[in-house]
């Protein structure tokens, strides 16, 4: 599964990441908060949550709005 990290600037393209890389980071650190771009589908984000929960992690997922427009949000995934 390929996901997009949240962009740092509005006009730049989001960076791609594979599910395996996310799992590797969590094995190293044990706990981490990831921010994902709004261009990811909600279905893919739920698949990520399910995959991390299958690994025995507790996962908290939410949409974070950073502006008033409908397209000004990102996804936050906190895995412990």
C-alpha positions in Angstrom: 0.0 0.0 0.0 1.3 3.4 -0.9 0.3 6.5 1.0 1.1 10.2 0.8 2.7 12.1 3.7 1.2 15.6 4.4 2.9 18.4 2.4 4.9 21.1 4.1 3.9 23.8 1.6 0.6 24.1 -0.2 2.1 24.1 -3.7 4.5 21.2 -3.3 3.7 17.6 -4.1 3.3 15.1 -1.1 5.9 12.5 -0.6 5.0 8.8 -1.1 5.6 6.2 1.6 5.0 2.4 1.6 3.2 0.7 4.5 6.4 -1.4 5.2 8.4 1.8 5.9 5.7 3.0 8.4 5.9 -0.3 10.2 9.7 -0.2 10.3 9.6 3.3 11.9 7.2 2.1 14.5 9.3 -0.9 15.4 12.3 1.4 15.9 10.5 4.1 17.9 7.5 2.2 19.4 5.2 5.2 19.2 4.8 7.9 16.5 2.4 10.4 15.1 2.1 10.5 11.3 0.4 13.2 9.2 -1.0 12.2 5.8 -2.1 14.3 2.9 -5.8 14.9 2.1 -5.2 13.2 -1.3 -5.2 9.8 0.4 -8.6 8.2 0.2 -10.5 7.6 3.4 -10.6 3.9 2.5 -6.8 3.7 2.3 -6.5 5.4 5.7 -8.9 2.9 7.2 -6.8 0.1 5.7 -3.7 1.6 7.3 -5.4 1.7 10.7 -6.5 -1.9 10.3 -3.0 -3.0 9.2 -1.4 -1.3 12.2 -4.0 -2.7 14.6 -3.3 -6.2 13.2 0.3 -5.7 14.2 -0.9 -5.3 17.8 -0.7 -1.5 18.0 -3.3 1.0 19.4 -4.1 3.5 16.7 -5.9 6.8 17.0 -7.1 8.4 13.7 -8.6 11.8 13.0 -9.0 14.5 10.4 -7.2 17.7 11.4 -8.6 20.9 9.9 -6.0 23.8 9.5 -8.2 26.3 7.7 -11.8 27.2 7.0 -12.0 25.8 3.5 -13.3 22.2 3.0 -10.0 21.1 1.4 -7.9 22.4 4.2 -7.4 19.2 6.3 -5.0 16.4 6.8 -5.1 13.0 8.4 -3.4 12.3 11.7 -2.5 8.8 12.8 -1.1 8.2 16.3 0.2 4.7 16.7 1.4 3.3 20.1 
